[in-house]
Amino acid sequence: MDNKRPVSVLTDGDMAMHEAIQKVFPSAKHCLCNWHMHRNAKRNVRVDGFEGHFKHLMDLDANEVVFEEAWSKMVRKYGLQNNKWVSDTYNNKGMWAYSYLRGQFFAGMKSSQRCEGMHAFFNERLKRKLKLFEFVRCFDMALYRLRNKEADAEAKTDNNDPCLTTSLQPLEKHAATIFTRRLFFMFCNEIIEEALLIFDGRKEEFDHRIYKFSKYTKFGSTWEVSYHPATSIMKCSCKKFEFFGLPCSHMISVMKCEHMTEIPPSCVMHRWTKQARKVGEQHCQAQFSSTLTQETRFGVLCSSFTEMCYYASQTSEGFEEARNAFFTMTCRMK
């Protein structure tokens, strides 16, 4: 990772891991897995209705003041003032409550489901009583399928133009040219959400404008977006961009009010663009040294060749050419 420390870490709450993170990554924001917290609530508080209420507060998209009021009401409602687990959990609210995690980048993740999903992916393909050489073979096949799936997604991102379906087609078209396919569809969902927003006015400041919005049928919920015309920088009170890295519906509404036909560069996180992987690959090619371990070099080569294999497998001519090139190169490397 080029000696870069993570800005955020997501775990299941293991205490030994918590202590290690504080020691090794002291500046990282440590978040507890949403799914594990929900399961612990179910185990430790056996009161009807509490489980669902607690999950609602975990995901509450509001500021700290609103969260504190909602938490106090919940504790009084279920009579949990003297419950030790509830008290200890409240004291660690900065590690699991979304109200306290807003503005911290977690790439939109609230649970360790990506890690658990990876475990499940391999568990489906690996049987219990395998000999070591059989395990290696099955593991390589599972890894190949995973990389082939990733190469397929990248190929579709690079070579397919999605159909434009929203009312803000200029912005949607620009999103299709810069974002990966998956992020493009998520951006379209934000455009759809924008249609439910109600414009409540604009206030002119010295060097920026403040837009106010509310949401249809969501009484009491308001958001503010500050927009700096000189730099095109936007900041929304919902802080979704800081948490996930994708413009929220409120920011898109400002783009509409300002008659923008392209997403401002300040609202585009490079890691979600089509160029992110390409820049990383060029950097890796320039920086790899002879001190890397054999496992690292092996992994890099596998990732590099997977995309070529995907394209070569599309035609019989490409297949034959790639196979012959591999055979010649393999003999030379041996």
C-alpha positions in Angstrom: 0.0 0.0 0.0 3.0 2.3 -0.6 3.4 2.7 3.2 0.0 4.4 3.4 -1.9 3.8 6.6 -5.7 3.2 6.4 -7.9 6.1 7.4 -10.6 3.7 8.5 -10.8 0.2 9.9 -13.9 -2.0 10.3 -13.9 -5.0 12.6 -16.3 -7.3 14.5 -15.3 -5.8 17.9 -12.6 -8.3 19.0 -10.7 -6.6 21.9 -7.2 -7.9 20.9 -7.7 -6.4 17.4 -9.0 -3.2 18.9 -5.8 -2.8 21.0 -3.6 -3.7 18.0 -5.4 -1.1 15.8 -4.8 1.6 18.4 -1.2 0.7 18.6 -0.4 0.2 14.9 -2.9 2.7 13.3 -3.5 5.3 16.0 -4.9 7.9 13.5 -7.4 5.5 11.9 -11.1 5.7 12.7 -12.1 2.3 14.1 -15.7 1.3 13.4 -17.6 -1.8 14.7 -19.4 -4.0 12.3 -23.1 -3.1 12.0 -24.2 -6.8 11.7 -22.2 -8.0 14.7 -23.6 -5.1 16.8 -27.1 -6.1 15.8 -26.5 -9.7 16.7 -25.0 -8.7 20.1 -28.0 -6.6 20.9 -30.3 -9.6 20.2 -28.2 -11.8 22.5 -27.8 -9.4 25.4 -31.1 -7.6 25.6 -34.1 -10.0 25.4 -36.8 -7.4 25.3 -39.4 -7.4 22.5 -38.9 -4.5 20.1 -35.5 -3.4 21.3 -33.6 -5.2 18.6 -35.3 -3.4 15.7 -35.2 -0.1 17.6 -31.5 -0.4 18.3 -30.8 -1.2 14.6 -32.8 1.9 13.6 -30.5 4.1 15.9 -27.4 2.5 14.4 -28.3 3.7 10.9 -29.9 7.0 12.0 -29.0 9.6 9.5 -29.0 12.6 11.8 -26.7 14.7 13.9 -25.5 13.8 17.4 -28.1 15.9 19.2 -31.0 14.0 17.5 -29.3 10.7 18.2 -28.9 11.5 21.9 -32.6 12.4 22.2 -33.6 9.2 20.4 -31.3 7.0 22.5 -32.7 8.5 25.8 -36.3 7.8 24.6 -35.4 4.2 23.7 -33.7 3.5 27.1 -36.7 4.9 29.0 -39.2 3.1 26.7 -37.7 -0.4 27.4 -36.6 0.4 31.0 -32.9 -0.3 30.4 -31.4 2.4 32.5 -29.5 -0.2 34.6 -28.6 -2.6 31.8 -24.8 -3.0 31.7 -24.6 -4.0 28.1 -26.7 -1.0 27.0 -24.5 1.4 29.1 -21.2 0.0 27.8 -22.5 0.1 24.2 -23.6 3.7 24.6 -20.2 4.7 25.9 -18.7 3.3 22.6 -21.3 5.0 20.4 -18.5 6.8 18.4 -17.6 3.4 17.0 -20.9 2.2 15.7 -23.5 5.0 15.5 -23.7 6.4 12.0 -24.6 9.8 13.6 -21.0 9.9 15.0 -19.3 8.3 12.0 -20.7 10.8 9.4 -17.9 12.6 7.6 -15.4 9.8 8.1 -14.6 7.9 4.9 -15.6 4.2 5.0 -16.4 3.7 1.3 -20.0 3.3 2.3 -19.4 0.1 4.4 -21.0 -0.4 7.7 -20.3 -4.1 8.2 -17.6 -6.6 7.5 -19.8 -8.3 4.9 -17.2 -7.9 2.1 -14.8 -10.0 4.2 -17.5 -12.4 5.2 -18.6 -12.6 1.6 -15.1 -13.5 0.5 -15.0 -16.3 3.1 -18.4 -17.6 1.9 -17.2 -17.5 -1.7 -14.2 -19.8 -0.9 -16.2 -22.0 1.5 -18.6 -22.9 -1.3 -15.7 -24.2 -3.4 -13.5 -25.9 -0.7 -14.5 -29.1 0.9 -13.4 -30.1 4.4 -11.3 -33.3 3.9 -9.0 -32.2 1.1 -5.4 -33.3 0.6 -3.0 -30.4 0.5 -2.4 -30.6 -3.3 -6.2 -30.9 -3.8 -6.8 -27.8 -1.7 -4.2 -25.8 -3.7 -5.9 -26.8 -7.0 -9.4 -25.9 -5.7 -8.2 -22.6 -4.3 -6.5 -21.7 -7.5 -9.7 -22.4 -9.4 -11.8 -20.4 -7.0 -9.3 -17.5 -7.3 -9.4 -17.8 -11.1 -13.2 -17.5 -11.1 -13.1 -14.5 -8.9 -10.5 -12.7 -11.1 -12.3 -13.6 -14.2 -15.5 -12.1 -12.8 -13.6 -8.9 -12.0 -12.1 -8.8 -15.5 -15.6 -9.3 -16.9 -16.9 -6.3 -14.9 -13.9 -4.2 -16.0 -14.5 -5.1 -19.6 -18.2 -4.1 -19.4 -17.2 -0.8 -17.8 -14.6 0.0 -20.5 -16.6 -1.2 -23.5 -20.3 -0.8 -22.9 -22.2 2.5 -22.9 -25.2 2.3 -20.4 -28.6 3.4 -21.5 -29.5 6.9 -20.1 -32.8 6.7 -18.2 -33.0 9.7 -15.8 -34.3 13.2 -16.4 -30.8 14.8 -15.9 -29.2 13.1 -18.9 -26.2 15.5 -19.3 -25.0 14.7 -15.7 -25.9 11.0 -16.2 -23.9 10.9 -19.5 -20.9 12.5 -17.8 -21.2 10.0 -14.9 -21.2 7.1 -17.5 -17.9 8.4 -18.9 -16.0 8.7 -15.6 -17.4 6.2 -13.1 -17.2 2.5 -13.1 -20.3 0.7 -14.1 -21.4 -0.1 -10.6 -20.8 3.4 -9.3 -22.6 4.8 -12.3 -25.8 2.9 -11.4 -25.5 4.2 -7.8 -25.2 7.7 -9.1 -28.3 7.2 -11.1 -30.1 6.2 -7.9 -29.1 9.5 -6.4 -30.6 11.3 -9.4 -33.8 9.4 -8.8 -33.8 10.5 -5.1 -33.2 14.1 -6.2 -36.7 14.1 -7.7 -38.1 13.8 -4.2 -36.3 16.9 -2.9 -38.0 20.3 -2.4 -36.0 23.4 -2.9 -36.5 25.7 0.1 -34.4 28.6 -0.9 -30.9 30.0 -1.5 -28.8 32.4 0.5 -25.9 34.4 -1.0 -22.8 34.7 1.2 -19.5 36.4 0.5 -17.9 33.7 -1.6 -20.4 30.9 -1.7 -24.1 30.1 -1.8 -26.1 28.0 0.6 -28.9 25.9 -0.8 -31.6 24.5 1.5 -33.7 21.4 0.8 -36.3 19.2 2.4 -37.8 15.9 1.2 -41.3 15.1 0.1 -43.4 13.6 2.9 -40.3 13.7 5.3 -41.4 16.5 7.6 -38.7 18.0 9.8 -35.8 16.8 7.7 -33.7 19.5 6.1 -30.3 19.7 4.4 -28.0 22.5 3.5 -25.4 22.5 0.7 -22.7 25.2 0.5 -21.5 25.8 -3.0 -18.4 27.8 -4.0 -18.7 29.0 -7.6 -15.1 29.9 -8.0 -13.9 26.3 -7.1 -17.1 24.3 -7.7 -16.5 22.8 -4.2 -19.7 21.5 -2.5 -20.3 20.5 1.1 -23.6 18.9 2.2 -24.8 18.6 5.7 -25.7 14.9 5.2 -22.0 14.2 4.7 -22.6 11.3 2.4 -19.8 12.3 0.1 -17.4 12.2 2.9 -18.6 8.8 4.1 -18.9 7.1 0.7 -17.3 9.3 -1.9 -20.2 9.7 -4.2 -22.3 12.9 -4.7 -25.5 12.8 -2.7 -28.9 13.7 -4.1 -28.7 17.2 -2.4 -25.4 18.0 -4.3 -27.0 16.8 -7.5 -29.9 19.1 -6.9 -27.4 22.0 -6.6 -25.8 20.9 -9.9 -29.3 21.1 -11.5 -30.0 24.6 -10.0 -26.6 25.8 -11.3 -27.4 24.3 -14.8 -24.2 22.1 -14.7 -23.8 19.6 -17.5 -20.8 17.8 -15.9 -20.0 16.7 -12.4 -17.5 19.1 -10.8 -14.0 17.5 -10.2 -14.3 18.2 -6.5 -17.3 15.9 -6.4 -15.5 13.0 -8.1 -13.5 10.6 -6.0 -10.7 9.1 -8.1 -11.0 5.7 -6.6 -14.4 5.2 -8.1 -13.4 6.2 -11.7 -12.4 4.1 -14.6 -8.9 5.4 -14.4 -8.2 4.4 -10.8 -7.0 0.9 -11.6 -5.0 2.0 -14.7 -3.1 4.6 -12.7 -2.4 2.0 -10.0 -1.1 -0.5 -12.5 1.2 2.1 -14.1 2.5 3.0 -10.6 3.0 -0.6 -9.7 5.0 -1.3 -12.8 7.3 1.7 -12.1 7.8 0.9 -8.4 8.2 -2.9 -8.1 11.6 -3.8 -6.9 13.6 -7.0 -6.6 13.0 -7.1 -2.8 9.4 -8.2 -3.2 8.6 -11.7 -2.1 7.7 -14.5 -4.5 4.1 -14.5 -3.3 3.7 -10.8 -4.0 5.2 -11.1 -7.5 3.0 -14.1 -8.2 -0.2 -12.2 -7.2 0.7 -9.2 -9.3 1.4 -11.3 -12.4 -1.9 -13.2 -11.9 -3.9 -10.0 -11.7 -2.0 -8.5 -14.7 -2.6 -11.5 -17.0 -6.3 -12.1 -16.0 -7.6 -9.2 -18.1 -5.6 -10.3 -21.2 -6.9 -13.9 -20.7 -10.5 -12.6 -20.6 -10.2 -10.9 -23.9 -8.2 -13.7 -25.5 -10.9 -16.2 -24.6 -13.5 -14.4 -26.6 -12.4 -15.8 -29.9 -10.6 -19.0 -31.0 -7.9 -17.0 -32.8 -7.2 -15.0 -29.6 -7.2 -18.2 -27.6 -4.7 -19.9 -29.8 -2.4 -16.8 -30.0 -2.4 -16.4 -26.2 -1.9 -20.1 -25.5 1.1 -20.2 -27.9 2.6 -17.1 -26.3 2.1 -18.5 -22.9 3.7 -21.8 -23.8 6.8 -20.1 -25.3 7.2 -17.8 -22.4 6.6 -20.6 -19.8 9.4 -22.6 -21.4 11.7 -19.6 -21.3 10.9 -18.8 -17.7 11.5 -22.4 -16.6 
